[in-house]
Amino acid sequence: MGAGDIKLVFLMGLFLGFPKILVALFFSFFLGAIIGIGLIIAQKKSLKSEVPFAPFLAAGTLFAMFFGGQVINFYLAALGV
């Protein structure tokens, strides 16, 4: 994560609010990890390569906007809260 990504996360937090920013960040890191592992397996990137993180943050923001409430409710119901 670079300085630009940190600024983008700050704006995401202002836009989404507290509970949904957690969903957005989790989804962003998860999606980035899956794509990164896929690129390494396909030998398109190596372990030392850099992959831009902003597209994953944008995808996480969209996911949290549309499905964040449902994910939070599902998680809380699974915990029994």
Backbone as XML, in Angstrom:
<?xml version="1.0"?>
<chain id="A" units="angstrom">
  <residue number="1" name="MET">
    <atom name="N" x="0.839" y="-1.186" z="0.000"/>
    <atom name="CA" x="0.000" y="0.000" z="0.000"/>
    <atom name="C" x="0.878" y="1.240" z="0.000"/>
  </residue>
  <residue number="2" name="GLY">
    <atom name="N" x="0.557" y="2.123" z="-0.910"/>
    <atom name="CA" x="1.291" y="3.377" z="-0.982"/>
    <atom name="C" x="0.505" y="4.503" z="-0.350"/>
  </residue>
  <residue number="3" name="ALA">
    <atom name="N" x="1.047" y="5.689" z="-0.453"/>
    <atom name="CA" x="0.401" y="6.861" z="0.141"/>
    <atom name="C" x="-0.935" y="7.171" z="-0.534"/>
  </residue>
  <residue number="4" name="GLY">
    <atom name="N" x="-1.017" y="6.932" z="-1.831"/>
    <atom name="CA" x="-2.273" y="7.159" z="-2.540"/>
    <atom name="C" x="-3.371" y="6.227" z="-2.074"/>
  </residue>
  <residue number="5" name="ASP">
    <atom name="N" x="-2.994" y="4.989" z="-1.774"/>
    <atom name="CA" x="-3.973" y="4.022" z="-1.279"/>
    <atom name="C" x="-4.501" y="4.436" z="0.092"/>
  </residue>
  <residue number="6" name="ILE">
    <atom name="N" x="-3.642" y="4.977" z="0.921"/>
    <atom name="CA" x="-4.062" y="5.413" z="2.254"/>
    <atom name="C" x="-5.056" y="6.573" z="2.145"/>
  </residue>
  <residue number="7" name="LYS">
    <atom name="N" x="-4.784" y="7.494" z="1.220"/>
    <atom name="CA" x="-5.718" y="8.602" z="1.004"/>
    <atom name="C" x="-7.057" y="8.089" z="0.484"/>
  </residue>
  <residue number="8" name="LEU">
    <atom name="N" x="-7.008" y="7.104" z="-0.405"/>
    <atom name="CA" x="-8.241" y="6.521" z="-0.931"/>
    <atom name="C" x="-9.036" y="5.819" z="0.166"/>
  </residue>
  <residue number="9" name="VAL">
    <atom name="N" x="-8.360" y="5.109" z="1.060"/>
    <atom name="CA" x="-9.038" y="4.433" z="2.173"/>
    <atom name="C" x="-9.683" y="5.460" z="3.098"/>
  </residue>
  <residue number="10" name="PHE">
    <atom name="N" x="-9.023" y="6.580" z="3.317"/>
    <atom name="CA" x="-9.602" y="7.641" z="4.144"/>
    <atom name="C" x="-10.910" y="8.140" z="3.528"/>
  </residue>
  <residue number="11" name="LEU">
    <atom name="N" x="-10.902" y="8.388" z="2.231"/>
    <atom name="CA" x="-12.120" y="8.831" z="1.560"/>
    <atom name="C" x="-13.200" y="7.756" z="1.565"/>
  </residue>
  <residue number="12" name="MET">
    <atom name="N" x="-12.786" y="6.505" z="1.434"/>
    <atom name="CA" x="-13.755" y="5.401" z="1.518"/>
    <atom name="C" x="-14.430" y="5.396" z="2.883"/>
  </residue>
  <residue number="13" name="GLY">
    <atom name="N" x="-13.646" y="5.606" z="3.940"/>
    <atom name="CA" x="-14.194" y="5.634" z="5.284"/>
    <atom name="C" x="-15.180" y="6.763" z="5.481"/>
  </residue>
  <residue number="14" name="LEU">
    <atom name="N" x="-14.873" y="7.928" z="4.914"/>
    <atom name="CA" x="-15.809" y="9.050" z="5.004"/>
    <atom name="C" x="-17.098" y="8.760" z="4.247"/>
  </residue>
  <residue number="15" name="PHE">
    <atom name="N" x="-16.974" y="8.098" z="3.122"/>
    <atom name="CA" x="-18.126" y="7.813" z="2.269"/>
    <atom name="C" x="-18.990" y="6.676" z="2.813"/>
  </residue>
  <residue number="16" name="LEU">
    <atom name="N" x="-18.353" y="5.592" z="3.266"/>
    <atom name="CA" x="-19.101" y="4.400" z="3.679"/>
    <atom name="C" x="-19.529" y="4.430" z="5.140"/>
  </residue>
  <residue number="17" name="GLY">
    <atom name="N" x="-18.729" y="4.996" z="6.007"/>
    <atom name="CA" x="-19.039" y="4.959" z="7.425"/>
    <atom name="C" x="-18.382" y="3.766" z="8.104"/>
  </residue>
  <residue number="18" name="PHE">
    <atom name="N" x="-18.554" y="3.726" z="9.440"/>
    <atom name="CA" x="-17.794" y="2.745" z="10.224"/>
    <atom name="C" x="-18.036" y="1.290" z="9.878"/>
  </residue>
  <residue number="19" name="PRO">
    <atom name="N" x="-19.224" y="0.745" z="9.957"/>
    <atom name="CA" x="-19.263" y="-0.715" z="9.782"/>
    <atom name="C" x="-18.948" y="-1.146" z="8.356"/>
  </residue>
  <residue number="20" name="LYS">
    <atom name="N" x="-19.365" y="-0.367" z="7.384"/>
    <atom name="CA" x="-19.179" y="-0.794" z="5.999"/>
    <atom name="C" x="-17.735" y="-0.668" z="5.517"/>
  </residue>
  <residue number="21" name="ILE">
    <atom name="N" x="-16.950" y="0.212" z="6.123"/>
    <atom name="CA" x="-15.556" y="0.322" z="5.708"/>
    <atom name="C" x="-14.804" y="-0.962" z="6.034"/>
  </residue>
  <residue number="22" name="LEU">
    <atom name="N" x="-15.183" y="-1.629" z="7.106"/>
    <atom name="CA" x="-14.541" y="-2.903" z="7.448"/>
    <atom name="C" x="-14.835" y="-3.961" z="6.390"/>
  </residue>
  <residue number="23" name="VAL">
    <atom name="N" x="-16.071" y="-3.995" z="5.919"/>
    <atom name="CA" x="-16.448" y="-4.937" z="4.853"/>
    <atom name="C" x="-15.667" y="-4.618" z="3.588"/>
  </residue>
  <residue number="24" name="ALA">
    <atom name="N" x="-15.565" y="-3.339" z="3.245"/>
    <atom name="CA" x="-14.855" y="-2.921" z="2.034"/>
    <atom name="C" x="-13.380" y="-3.294" z="2.103"/>
  </residue>
  <residue number="25" name="LEU">
    <atom name="N" x="-12.746" y="-3.060" z="3.236"/>
    <atom name="CA" x="-11.328" y="-3.382" z="3.370"/>
    <atom name="C" x="-11.088" y="-4.885" z="3.332"/>
  </residue>
  <residue number="26" name="PHE">
    <atom name="N" x="-11.934" y="-5.640" z="4.028"/>
    <atom name="CA" x="-11.776" y="-7.092" z="4.014"/>
    <atom name="C" x="-11.926" y="-7.630" z="2.602"/>
  </residue>
  <residue number="27" name="PHE">
    <atom name="N" x="-12.968" y="-7.178" z="1.883"/>
    <atom name="CA" x="-13.192" y="-7.650" z="0.525"/>
    <atom name="C" x="-12.043" y="-7.226" z="-0.393"/>
  </residue>
  <residue number="28" name="SER">
    <atom name="N" x="-11.523" y="-6.017" z="-0.217"/>
    <atom name="CA" x="-10.419" y="-5.534" z="-1.049"/>
    <atom name="C" x="-9.168" y="-6.379" z="-0.860"/>
  </residue>
  <residue number="29" name="PHE">
    <atom name="N" x="-8.802" y="-6.628" z="0.398"/>
    <atom name="CA" x="-7.614" y="-7.438" z="0.661"/>
    <atom name="C" x="-7.813" y="-8.875" z="0.191"/>
  </residue>
  <residue number="30" name="PHE">
    <atom name="N" x="-9.008" y="-9.416" z="0.398"/>
    <atom name="CA" x="-9.284" y="-10.787" z="-0.032"/>
    <atom name="C" x="-9.199" y="-10.902" z="-1.549"/>
  </residue>
  <residue number="31" name="LEU">
    <atom name="N" x="-9.846" y="-9.979" z="-2.265"/>
    <atom name="CA" x="-9.827" y="-10.004" z="-3.724"/>
    <atom name="C" x="-8.413" y="-9.783" z="-4.257"/>
  </residue>
  <residue number="32" name="GLY">
    <atom name="N" x="-7.684" y="-8.853" z="-3.658"/>
    <atom name="CA" x="-6.303" y="-8.618" z="-4.070"/>
    <atom name="C" x="-5.426" y="-9.839" z="-3.870"/>
  </residue>
  <residue number="33" name="ALA">
    <atom name="N" x="-5.623" y="-10.551" z="-2.764"/>
    <atom name="CA" x="-4.842" y="-11.758" z="-2.503"/>
    <atom name="C" x="-5.162" y="-12.852" z="-3.516"/>
  </residue>
  <residue number="34" name="ILE">
    <atom name="N" x="-6.445" y="-13.036" z="-3.818"/>
    <atom name="CA" x="-6.843" y="-14.067" z="-4.782"/>
    <atom name="C" x="-6.266" y="-13.758" z="-6.164"/>
  </residue>
  <residue number="35" name="ILE">
    <atom name="N" x="-6.402" y="-12.525" z="-6.608"/>
    <atom name="CA" x="-5.872" y="-12.141" z="-7.919"/>
    <atom name="C" x="-4.342" y="-12.230" z="-7.928"/>
  </residue>
  <residue number="36" name="GLY">
    <atom name="N" x="-3.702" y="-11.780" z="-6.861"/>
    <atom name="CA" x="-2.241" y="-11.853" z="-6.774"/>
    <atom name="C" x="-1.730" y="-13.277" z="-6.830"/>
  </residue>
  <residue number="37" name="ILE">
    <atom name="N" x="-2.366" y="-14.167" z="-6.095"/>
    <atom name="CA" x="-1.968" y="-15.574" z="-6.120"/>
    <atom name="C" x="-2.193" y="-16.158" z="-7.508"/>
  </residue>
  <residue number="38" name="GLY">
    <atom name="N" x="-3.316" y="-15.778" z="-8.134"/>
    <atom name="CA" x="-3.585" y="-16.247" z="-9.491"/>
    <atom name="C" x="-2.530" y="-15.776" z="-10.483"/>
  </residue>
  <residue number="39" name="LEU">
    <atom name="N" x="-2.091" y="-14.529" z="-10.358"/>
    <atom name="CA" x="-1.045" y="-14.008" z="-11.247"/>
    <atom name="C" x="0.295" y="-14.704" z="-11.020"/>
  </residue>
  <residue number="40" name="ILE">
    <atom name="N" x="0.584" y="-15.045" z="-9.777"/>
    <atom name="CA" x="1.834" y="-15.758" z="-9.484"/>
    <atom name="C" x="1.773" y="-17.171" z="-10.044"/>
  </residue>
  <residue number="41" name="ILE">
    <atom name="N" x="0.635" y="-17.843" z="-9.873"/>
    <atom name="CA" x="0.491" y="-19.202" z="-10.404"/>
    <atom name="C" x="0.573" y="-19.195" z="-11.927"/>
  </residue>
  <residue number="42" name="ALA">
    <atom name="N" x="-0.021" y="-18.195" z="-12.568"/>
    <atom name="CA" x="0.016" y="-18.081" z="-14.027"/>
    <atom name="C" x="1.369" y="-17.560" z="-14.523"/>
  </residue>
  <residue number="43" name="GLN">
    <atom name="N" x="2.273" y="-17.266" z="-13.611"/>
    <atom name="CA" x="3.620" y="-16.769" z="-13.902"/>
    <atom name="C" x="3.604" y="-15.445" z="-14.663"/>
  </residue>
  <residue number="44" name="LYS">
    <atom name="N" x="2.572" y="-14.634" z="-14.420"/>
    <atom name="CA" x="2.518" y="-13.281" z="-14.974"/>
    <atom name="C" x="3.261" y="-12.302" z="-14.077"/>
  </residue>
  <residue number="45" name="LYS">
    <atom name="N" x="3.309" y="-12.613" z="-12.779"/>
    <atom name="CA" x="4.009" y="-11.785" z="-11.787"/>
    <atom name="C" x="4.850" y="-12.696" z="-10.913"/>
  </residue>
  <residue number="46" name="SER">
    <atom name="N" x="5.841" y="-12.106" z="-10.251"/>
    <atom name="CA" x="6.643" y="-12.857" z="-9.291"/>
    <atom name="C" x="6.324" y="-12.356" z="-7.887"/>
  </residue>
  <residue number="47" name="LEU">
    <atom name="N" x="6.937" y="-12.962" z="-6.892"/>
    <atom name="CA" x="6.693" y="-12.546" z="-5.510"/>
    <atom name="C" x="7.193" y="-11.127" z="-5.243"/>
  </residue>
  <residue number="48" name="LYS">
    <atom name="N" x="8.135" y="-10.651" z="-6.023"/>
    <atom name="CA" x="8.685" y="-9.306" z="-5.816"/>
    <atom name="C" x="7.980" y="-8.251" z="-6.659"/>
  </residue>
  <residue number="49" name="SER">
    <atom name="N" x="7.023" y="-8.658" z="-7.488"/>
    <atom name="CA" x="6.303" y="-7.714" z="-8.344"/>
    <atom name="C" x="5.302" y="-6.906" z="-7.528"/>
  </residue>
  <residue number="50" name="GLU">
    <atom name="N" x="5.000" y="-5.719" z="-8.036"/>
    <atom name="CA" x="3.994" y="-4.864" z="-7.415"/>
    <atom name="C" x="2.727" y="-4.887" z="-8.250"/>
  </residue>
  <residue number="51" name="VAL">
    <atom name="N" x="1.594" y="-4.925" z="-7.567"/>
    <atom name="CA" x="0.293" y="-4.897" z="-8.225"/>
    <atom name="C" x="-0.456" y="-3.686" z="-7.673"/>
  </residue>
  <residue number="52" name="PRO">
    <atom name="N" x="-1.031" y="-2.842" z="-8.533"/>
    <atom name="CA" x="-1.788" y="-1.685" z="-8.027"/>
    <atom name="C" x="-2.961" y="-2.131" z="-7.155"/>
  </residue>
  <residue number="53" name="PHE">
    <atom name="N" x="-3.137" y="-1.464" z="-6.027"/>
    <atom name="CA" x="-4.161" y="-1.867" z="-5.070"/>
    <atom name="C" x="-5.445" y="-1.048" z="-5.193"/>
  </residue>
  <residue number="54" name="ALA">
    <atom name="N" x="-5.377" y="0.111" z="-5.835"/>
    <atom name="CA" x="-6.544" y="0.994" z="-5.950"/>
    <atom name="C" x="-7.739" y="0.323" z="-6.636"/>
  </residue>
  <residue number="55" name="PRO">
    <atom name="N" x="-7.556" y="-0.485" z="-7.692"/>
    <atom name="CA" x="-8.730" y="-1.141" z="-8.282"/>
    <atom name="C" x="-9.438" y="-2.085" z="-7.312"/>
  </residue>
  <residue number="56" name="PHE">
    <atom name="N" x="-8.675" y="-2.726" z="-6.450"/>
    <atom name="CA" x="-9.287" y="-3.611" z="-5.462"/>
    <atom name="C" x="-10.031" y="-2.809" z="-4.396"/>
  </residue>
  <residue number="57" name="LEU">
    <atom name="N" x="-9.487" y="-1.652" z="-4.042"/>
    <atom name="CA" x="-10.176" y="-0.771" z="-3.101"/>
    <atom name="C" x="-11.485" y="-0.257" z="-3.700"/>
  </residue>
  <residue number="58" name="ALA">
    <atom name="N" x="-11.462" y="0.080" z="-4.979"/>
    <atom name="CA" x="-12.680" y="0.538" z="-5.645"/>
    <atom name="C" x="-13.721" y="-0.576" z="-5.699"/>
  </residue>
  <residue number="59" name="ALA">
    <atom name="N" x="-13.279" y="-1.792" z="-5.999"/>
    <atom name="CA" x="-14.206" y="-2.931" z="-6.022"/>
    <atom name="C" x="-14.771" y="-3.191" z="-4.635"/>
  </residue>
  <residue number="60" name="GLY">
    <atom name="N" x="-13.934" y="-3.080" z="-3.611"/>
    <atom name="CA" x="-14.399" y="-3.261" z="-2.240"/>
    <atom name="C" x="-15.414" y="-2.214" z="-1.836"/>
  </residue>
  <residue number="61" name="THR">
    <atom name="N" x="-15.213" y="-0.980" z="-2.302"/>
    <atom name="CA" x="-16.157" y="0.096" z="-2.010"/>
    <atom name="C" x="-17.518" y="-0.202" z="-2.636"/>
  </residue>
  <residue number="62" name="LEU">
    <atom name="N" x="-17.513" y="-0.605" z="-3.889"/>
    <atom name="CA" x="-18.779" y="-0.936" z="-4.562"/>
    <atom name="C" x="-19.469" y="-2.117" z="-3.885"/>
  </residue>
  <residue number="63" name="PHE">
    <atom name="N" x="-18.687" y="-3.134" z="-3.527"/>
    <atom name="CA" x="-19.255" y="-4.295" z="-2.845"/>
    <atom name="C" x="-19.893" y="-3.886" z="-1.524"/>
  </residue>
  <residue number="64" name="ALA">
    <atom name="N" x="-19.205" y="-3.052" z="-0.749"/>
    <atom name="CA" x="-19.730" y="-2.614" z="0.547"/>
    <atom name="C" x="-20.950" y="-1.717" z="0.389"/>
  </residue>
  <residue number="65" name="MET">
    <atom name="N" x="-20.971" y="-0.906" z="-0.672"/>
    <atom name="CA" x="-22.131" y="-0.038" z="-0.898"/>
    <atom name="C" x="-23.394" y="-0.862" z="-1.124"/>
  </residue>
  <residue number="66" name="PHE">
    <atom name="N" x="-23.286" y="-1.908" z="-1.924"/>
    <atom name="CA" x="-24.464" y="-2.674" z="-2.313"/>
    <atom name="C" x="-24.767" y="-3.849" z="-1.383"/>
  </residue>
  <residue number="67" name="PHE">
    <atom name="N" x="-23.747" y="-4.487" z="-0.817"/>
    <atom name="CA" x="-23.959" y="-5.692" z="-0.023"/>
    <atom name="C" x="-23.425" y="-5.608" z="1.402"/>
  </residue>
  <residue number="68" name="GLY">
    <atom name="N" x="-22.885" y="-4.454" z="1.799"/>
    <atom name="CA" x="-22.259" y="-4.320" z="3.114"/>
    <atom name="C" x="-23.198" y="-4.602" z="4.271"/>
  </residue>
  <residue number="69" name="GLY">
    <atom name="N" x="-24.413" y="-4.065" z="4.202"/>
    <atom name="CA" x="-25.386" y="-4.300" z="5.274"/>
    <atom name="C" x="-25.745" y="-5.768" z="5.419"/>
  </residue>
  <residue number="70" name="GLN">
    <atom name="N" x="-25.906" y="-6.452" z="4.302"/>
    <atom name="CA" x="-26.241" y="-7.869" z="4.336"/>
    <atom name="C" x="-25.088" y="-8.692" z="4.909"/>
  </residue>
  <residue number="71" name="VAL">
    <atom name="N" x="-23.858" y="-8.337" z="4.553"/>
    <atom name="CA" x="-22.694" y="-9.060" z="5.072"/>
    <atom name="C" x="-22.578" y="-8.857" z="6.581"/>
  </residue>
  <residue number="72" name="ILE">
    <atom name="N" x="-22.780" y="-7.632" z="7.045"/>
    <atom name="CA" x="-22.699" y="-7.347" z="8.481"/>
    <atom name="C" x="-23.788" y="-8.094" z="9.238"/>
  </residue>
  <residue number="73" name="ASN">
    <atom name="N" x="-25.021" y="-8.079" z="8.718"/>
    <atom name="CA" x="-26.116" y="-8.807" z="9.374"/>
    <atom name="C" x="-25.854" y="-10.305" z="9.407"/>
  </residue>
  <residue number="74" name="PHE">
    <atom name="N" x="-25.310" y="-10.856" z="8.321"/>
    <atom name="CA" x="-24.986" y="-12.279" z="8.280"/>
    <atom name="C" x="-23.924" y="-12.627" z="9.323"/>
  </residue>
  <residue number="75" name="TYR">
    <atom name="N" x="-22.896" y="-11.795" z="9.416"/>
    <atom name="CA" x="-21.811" y="-12.034" z="10.362"/>
    <atom name="C" x="-22.324" y="-11.961" z="11.804"/>
  </residue>
  <residue number="76" name="LEU">
    <atom name="N" x="-23.144" y="-10.943" z="12.096"/>
    <atom name="CA" x="-23.663" y="-10.811" z="13.456"/>
    <atom name="C" x="-24.606" y="-11.960" z="13.802"/>
  </residue>
  <residue number="77" name="ALA">
    <atom name="N" x="-25.397" y="-12.423" z="12.834"/>
    <atom name="CA" x="-26.295" y="-13.553" z="13.079"/>
    <atom name="C" x="-25.486" y="-14.832" z="13.311"/>
  </residue>
  <residue number="78" name="ALA">
    <atom name="N" x="-24.378" y="-14.985" z="12.596"/>
    <atom name="CA" x="-23.526" y="-16.159" z="12.790"/>
    <atom name="C" x="-22.886" y="-16.154" z="14.170"/>
  </residue>
  <residue number="79" name="LEU">
    <atom name="N" x="-22.612" y="-14.957" z="14.697"/>
    <atom name="CA" x="-22.048" y="-14.847" z="16.038"/>
    <atom name="C" x="-23.105" y="-15.004" z="17.128"/>
  </residue>
  <residue number="80" name="GLY">
    <atom name="N" x="-24.375" y="-14.897" z="16.739"/>
    <atom name="CA" x="-25.452" y="-15.005" z="17.716"/>
    <atom name="C" x="-25.721" y="-13.718" z="18.441"/>
  </residue>
  <residue number="81" name="VAL">
    <atom name="N" x="-25.346" y="-12.612" z="17.850"/>
    <atom name="CA" x="-25.551" y="-11.297" z="18.493"/>
    <atom name="C" x="-26.852" y="-10.715" z="18.046"/>
  </residue>
</chain>
